[in-house]
């Protein structure tokens, strides 16, 4: 049985440059208000980190279908959404996210998504 150990010489002199990912900040309050003026059915939520709207549809089944559409589209666009469906009503709340996917400040991405929903 061979008990010799092989050693490998690793070059440890190479420099490694570590960089932080770019920071995607939330919008400034004046920009949030500016975007909200273009979306009359949307409101800033009390916490200030989300926008929301309430939709009234023709029937509970249409409300459920609309909520399913919004959930699917939000997943595709990677926009965090909270949906509450009650009878013919759908409450939609949109939040921003940071680069790691955690909830973050309101971003252009959130307002662009709300604009598509109307």
Secondary structure by P-SEA (a helix, b strand, c coil): cccbbbbbbccccbbbbbbcccccccccaaaaaaaaaacccccccccccccbbbbbcccaaaaaaaaaaaaaaaaaacbbbbbbbcccbbbbbbbccccccccccccaaaaaaaaaac
